[in-house]
Amino acid sequence: MNTPGPNSDFTLTNEGAIYDPRTDTWTPLAPPAGVDNIGDSPCAVLPDGRFLLGDKLTTRVHALDPSTLRWKNLKSKDKNDFNAEEGWTLLSDGSVLTLDVLDAPKAEAYSTSGQKWDHLRDVPVDLHSPTTVVGCVPYGPTPTQCYYPPGEIGPAMLRPDGTVFATGSYANADPTLSPTSAGHTAIYDTHTGTWTQGPDFPIQDVNGTLYGDNAGDNFAVLLPNGKVLVEGLISGYEFDGTQLVTTVPYTVYIGSLTVLPTGEVLFGGFSPFGFPAQLYTSPGGHDRDWEPVITRLEDEDLHPGSTYRVWGRQFNGLSQAQALGDEEQAAQNYPLVRITNKATHHVFYARTHDHSTMGVATGEKKVWTNFDVPQHIEAGASQLEVVANGIASRPADVWVDAVD
């Protein structure tokens, strides 16, 4: 057994906690029964609101009920390989797509109704990067257990046209970023169940040296215009459905990506290396068919501090809109409610909760969410919008009462 220096302090944990934004408090959460290792694991929020979690070192999956905060161990029949380093992408039919890392280039989709994995056609190119660890990574209290990392993979993003753009880590077992190690990509058509090879990542010139880029263990978000913004190791790229186009210099692409309600993308930055948080805007508008649609408001006379319901269509957007190869997933397929005062143009966001669904691309299905009118909102004539994936609905006129 060889112990790699950089990973000699490697640990795994089953600790968790729940954050309550209303009270700004954390509460410890017990792990699923019999589970010792859940850090660095793939996850997804299901259409019914349950949190699906993969056990890192096995094929097991677990679901957390948000109403009871209790775990249930689900069956995971026919899984090709263990869950380590995978990314899970929620599809419009409620299944969860993954591209295997240990068993690349296989792909599969998990059905919660059948609690089983359906084997899909193989990906036409290998998107995973072989591990650079020699031997294994020991872990555990002693440590006496051994973890064999399977490598890395890039994020996979569901797009408005029903395709999934899947990105790769470095190719040809070459971690040096030489020109021959440029990562591959692939496109999965959810309508036909078929894969096609996508464009390879570009070769970049950095101070006179050529490097092949990739998105291994990196972030991607869906832009409001339907393109996918991918964070590479050297630069950043927009995928427009056909090609990868280099955007701004590589010095910007450090840290997590988040689509804001304005449609801009927030780069988290990395302060230890002097990279500040920044905003990114992609030109081009969205298709009207992608917008959330308000069909009914419980009341058009809103009182500060009160809770109301709004009904409509496509409140959760067409995609999770944010992805990573495995850890740090932060799906954004939830409805926001924005209230803008007509006189001052000041914007207020209402807390939304108890959505009817967390599914994506719900089409003509009737959906709803509840929202709490802020206590200190400005009174008067206002407009209310539902926002998902950075795209706003057409506004509805409301009146906000003065605080008693």
C-alpha positions in Angstrom: 0.0 0.0 0.0 1.5 3.3 -1.1 0.4 6.5 0.7 0.4 9.6 -1.6 1.8 12.6 0.2 -0.9 15.2 -0.7 -3.6 12.8 0.5 -2.0 11.4 3.6 -4.5 13.2 5.8 -7.5 12.0 3.8 -10.7 11.5 5.9 -14.3 10.5 5.2 -17.3 11.5 7.3 -21.0 10.8 7.7 -21.7 14.1 9.4 -24.4 16.4 8.2 -26.5 19.4 9.2 -29.6 21.3 8.2 -29.6 25.1 7.8 -32.6 27.2 8.6 -32.4 30.6 6.9 -35.2 32.0 9.0 -33.3 31.6 12.2 -29.7 31.5 10.8 -29.0 28.3 12.7 -27.5 24.9 11.9 -28.9 21.7 13.3 -26.9 18.4 13.2 -28.5 15.7 11.1 -27.9 12.0 11.7 -26.7 10.0 8.6 -28.7 7.3 6.9 -28.7 4.0 8.8 -25.5 2.1 8.4 -23.8 4.7 6.3 -20.2 5.8 7.3 -19.1 7.8 4.3 -21.2 10.5 2.6 -18.8 13.3 2.0 -17.7 14.1 -1.6 -20.8 12.3 -2.8 -23.2 12.8 -5.7 -26.7 14.1 -4.9 -29.9 15.5 -6.5 -33.2 16.9 -5.4 -36.0 14.8 -6.8 -39.3 16.2 -8.2 -41.1 15.2 -5.0 -38.7 17.3 -3.0 -36.7 14.4 -1.5 -32.9 14.8 -1.4 -31.2 11.8 -3.1 -27.7 11.0 -1.9 -25.2 8.4 -3.1 -23.0 6.6 -0.6 -19.5 7.4 -1.8 -17.8 4.0 -1.6 -20.8 1.8 -2.5 -23.7 1.6 -4.9 -26.2 2.5 -2.2 -28.6 5.5 -2.5 -30.6 7.2 0.2 -33.5 9.7 0.3 -34.1 12.4 2.9 -37.7 13.5 3.4 -37.6 17.3 3.9 -40.9 17.3 5.9 -39.7 14.8 8.5 -35.9 15.1 8.1 -35.7 11.3 8.1 -33.6 9.2 5.8 -34.8 6.1 3.9 -32.4 3.6 2.4 -33.5 2.9 -1.2 -32.7 0.0 -3.4 -30.0 0.6 -6.0 -30.4 -2.4 -8.3 -28.2 -2.9 -11.3 -25.7 -0.1 -10.6 -22.6 -0.5 -12.7 -20.1 0.8 -10.2 -19.8 2.7 -7.0 -20.9 6.3 -6.7 -17.5 8.0 -6.1 -16.8 11.1 -8.2 -20.0 10.9 -10.2 -22.3 13.9 -11.0 -26.1 13.3 -11.0 -28.3 15.2 -13.5 -32.0 15.4 -13.0 -34.0 14.8 -16.2 -37.5 16.0 -17.1 -39.0 12.5 -16.6 -37.8 12.6 -13.0 -34.9 10.1 -13.5 -31.3 10.9 -12.5 -28.6 10.5 -15.2 -25.0 9.7 -14.3 -21.9 9.0 -16.3 -19.8 6.3 -14.6 -16.3 7.2 -13.6 -14.9 3.9 -12.4 -16.8 2.0 -15.2 -16.4 4.7 -18.0 -17.6 5.1 -20.6 -20.9 3.6 -19.4 -23.9 5.7 -18.5 -27.0 4.9 -16.5 -30.2 6.6 -15.1 -31.8 6.0 -11.8 -35.6 5.5 -11.4 -36.8 6.2 -7.9 -40.2 4.5 -8.7 -38.4 1.2 -9.6 -35.4 1.9 -7.3 -33.1 0.6 -10.0 -30.5 1.8 -12.6 -31.3 1.5 -16.3 -28.2 1.0 -18.4 -28.0 3.5 -21.3 -25.9 3.4 -24.4 -22.2 3.9 -23.8 -20.8 7.4 -24.1 -18.9 7.6 -27.5 -15.8 9.1 -25.8 -14.2 8.6 -22.4 -15.0 11.6 -20.2 -13.2 10.5 -17.1 -9.6 11.1 -16.2 -7.7 8.1 -14.7 -6.6 8.6 -11.2 -3.0 9.7 -10.5 -3.0 8.0 -7.1 -0.6 5.1 -6.9 -1.8 2.3 -4.7 -4.6 3.6 -2.5 -5.6 6.4 -0.1 -5.8 5.0 3.5 -8.6 6.3 5.6 -10.4 5.6 8.8 -9.7 6.1 12.5 -6.5 4.0 12.4 -6.4 4.4 9.3 -6.7 0.9 8.0 -9.2 1.1 5.2 -8.3 1.8 1.6 -9.9 4.0 -1.0 -9.0 3.7 -4.7 -10.0 7.0 -6.4 -11.5 6.3 -9.8 -10.5 9.7 -11.3 -12.5 12.8 -12.2 -15.1 13.9 -14.6 -16.7 17.2 -15.7 -20.2 18.6 -15.1 -23.2 17.4 -17.2 -26.0 20.0 -17.9 -29.6 19.5 -19.1 -30.4 22.1 -21.8 -33.8 23.6 -22.8 -33.9 21.4 -26.0 -33.8 18.2 -23.9 -30.1 17.4 -24.6 -27.5 16.9 -21.8 -24.1 18.5 -22.5 -21.5 16.3 -20.6 -17.9 17.5 -20.2 -14.7 15.6 -19.5 -11.6 15.7 -17.5 -8.1 15.4 -19.1 -7.8 12.8 -21.8 -5.3 10.1 -22.7 -4.2 9.5 -19.1 -2.2 12.7 -19.2 -2.6 15.0 -16.2 0.0 17.5 -17.4 -2.4 19.5 -19.6 -0.3 18.9 -22.7 -2.1 19.7 -26.0 -2.9 16.0 -26.4 -4.7 15.9 -23.0 -7.6 18.2 -24.0 -10.8 16.9 -22.5 -13.6 15.5 -24.6 -17.4 16.3 -24.4 -20.5 14.4 -25.4 -24.2 15.2 -26.0 -27.1 12.9 -24.8 -30.5 13.3 -26.4 -33.1 12.5 -23.8 -35.8 12.1 -26.5 -34.0 9.4 -28.5 -31.7 8.0 -25.9 -28.6 8.4 -28.1 -25.2 10.0 -27.7 -23.1 12.0 -30.1 -19.6 13.2 -29.6 -19.2 16.9 -28.8 -16.3 19.3 -29.4 -13.0 18.8 -27.6 -11.8 21.5 -25.3 -9.6 24.1 -27.1 -5.8 24.2 -26.9 -4.9 27.4 -25.1 -1.7 29.5 -25.3 -0.6 30.5 -21.9 2.5 32.7 -22.0 3.8 30.9 -25.1 3.1 27.4 -23.9 0.2 25.3 -25.3 -2.1 23.5 -23.0 -5.1 21.3 -23.5 -8.0 22.4 -21.3 -10.7 20.3 -19.6 -13.5 20.7 -17.1 -12.5 17.9 -14.6 -14.0 18.5 -11.2 -15.2 22.0 -12.2 -18.4 24.0 -12.5 -21.0 24.7 -15.2 -24.2 26.7 -15.3 -27.1 27.0 -17.7 -27.3 30.6 -19.0 -30.7 32.2 -19.7 -30.0 32.2 -23.4 -29.7 28.4 -23.4 -26.0 28.2 -23.6 -23.8 26.3 -21.1 -21.1 28.3 -19.3 -18.3 25.8 -18.4 -15.4 26.6 -16.1 -12.2 25.0 -17.4 -8.9 24.7 -15.7 -7.3 27.3 -18.0 -10.2 29.4 -19.3 -14.0 29.5 -19.5 -16.3 28.5 -22.4 -19.8 28.8 -23.7 -21.3 25.8 -25.4 -23.9 27.0 -27.9 -25.2 23.5 -28.9 -22.4 23.0 -31.5 -19.1 24.5 -30.4 -17.2 25.6 -27.3 -16.3 29.3 -27.5 -13.6 30.8 -25.2 -15.0 33.7 -23.2 -13.0 35.8 -20.8 -9.4 35.2 -19.6 -8.6 32.3 -17.3 -7.9 34.6 -14.3 -11.7 35.1 -13.9 -12.5 31.4 -13.7 -11.9 30.5 -10.1 -14.6 29.4 -7.7 -18.2 28.4 -7.9 -20.8 29.6 -10.4 -24.3 30.8 -9.5 -27.0 32.0 -11.9 -28.6 35.1 -10.3 -32.3 36.2 -10.7 -31.1 38.9 -13.0 -29.7 36.3 -15.4 -26.1 37.2 -14.6 -23.6 34.6 -13.3 -21.8 35.2 -10.0 -18.2 33.8 -9.9 -17.5 32.9 -6.3 -13.8 34.0 -6.5 -10.9 32.6 -4.6 -9.6 35.1 -2.1 -6.5 33.2 -0.9 -5.1 33.6 -4.5 -6.4 37.1 -5.0 -9.3 36.3 -7.3 -12.3 38.5 -6.4 -16.0 37.6 -6.9 -17.1 38.8 -10.3 -20.3 39.0 -12.5 -20.6 37.5 -16.0 -23.3 38.4 -18.6 -23.9 36.5 -21.8 -25.5 38.3 -24.7 -28.6 37.0 -26.3 -32.2 36.6 -25.0 -34.2 33.6 -24.0 -37.0 31.9 -25.8 -40.4 33.0 -24.6 -41.4 29.3 -24.2 -38.8 29.0 -21.4 -40.4 31.6 -19.2 -42.3 30.8 -16.0 -46.0 31.6 -16.5 -48.3 33.0 -13.7 -51.9 31.9 -14.1 -53.3 32.8 -10.7 -52.5 34.6 -7.5 -54.3 33.8 -4.3 -54.7 37.5 -3.6 -53.6 40.6 -5.5 -53.7 42.6 -2.2 -50.5 41.6 -0.3 -49.9 42.3 3.4 -46.4 42.4 4.7 -45.5 39.3 6.8 -48.3 37.2 5.3 -48.1 34.1 3.1 -49.7 33.6 -0.3 -49.8 31.1 -3.1 -49.1 31.6 -6.7 -50.0 29.1 -9.5 -48.7 28.7 -13.0 -46.4 26.7 -15.2 -42.6 26.0 -15.4 -41.9 27.6 -12.0 -38.8 25.4 -11.6 -37.1 26.1 -14.9 -36.0 23.8 -17.5 -32.8 22.4 -15.8 -31.1 22.2 -12.5 -28.9 25.0 -14.1 -25.8 24.3 -12.0 -23.6 21.2 -12.0 -20.2 19.9 -10.9 -18.4 16.6 -11.5 -19.4 15.4 -8.0 -19.1 17.4 -4.8 -20.4 21.0 -4.3 -23.5 20.4 -6.4 -26.0 23.3 -5.9 -29.0 22.8 -8.1 -31.0 26.0 -8.8 -34.3 24.6 -10.1 -36.5 26.4 -7.6 -38.9 29.3 -8.0 -38.2 32.8 -6.7 -40.8 35.5 -6.2 -39.7 39.1 -7.0 -41.8 42.1 -6.1 -40.9 45.5 -7.6 -42.4 48.8 -6.3 -43.6 50.8 -9.4 -42.9 54.2 -7.9 -39.4 53.6 -6.5 -38.4 50.6 -8.7 -36.9 49.0 -5.5 -36.8 45.2 -5.7 -37.8 42.8 -2.9 -37.6 39.1 -2.8 -40.1 37.0 -1.0 -39.2 33.7 0.7 -40.6 30.8 -1.3 -41.3 27.4 0.2 -43.4 24.2 -0.1 -43.3 24.1 -3.9 -45.6 21.7 -5.6 -42.7 20.2 -7.4 -38.9 20.3 -7.8 -39.1 18.7 -11.2 -37.6 20.4 -14.3 -39.1 21.2 -17.7 -42.7 20.5 -16.4 -44.3 22.0 -19.5 -48.0 22.6 -19.2 -48.3 20.9 -15.8 -50.0 23.1 -13.2 -47.5 24.0 -10.4 -47.4 26.4 -7.5 -45.3 27.8 -4.7 -46.0 29.7 -1.5 -44.3 33.0 -0.7 -43.9 35.1 2.3 -44.2 38.9 1.7 -41.2 40.6 3.4 -42.1 42.4 6.6 -40.3 45.6 5.6 -41.4 45.8 1.9 -42.4 49.2 0.5 -46.1 49.8 0.2 -48.0 50.7 -2.9 -48.6 49.6 -6.5 -46.1 46.8 -7.4 -45.4 44.1 -9.9 -44.8 40.4 -9.0 -42.7 38.0 -11.0 -41.7 34.4 -10.7 -38.1 33.8 -11.6 -36.4 30.4 -12.5 -33.0 29.7 -14.0 -32.5 33.5 -14.2 -35.6 33.9 -16.4 -38.6 36.0 -15.2 -42.3 35.5 -15.9 -44.4 38.3 -17.3 -45.3 40.5 -14.3 -48.6 40.5 -12.5 -49.9 43.7 -10.9 -50.3 43.6 -7.1 -50.9 46.1 -4.3 -48.8 46.0 -1.2 -50.5 47.2 2.0 -48.8 49.5 4.4 -47.5 47.9 7.6 -50.0 48.2 10.5 
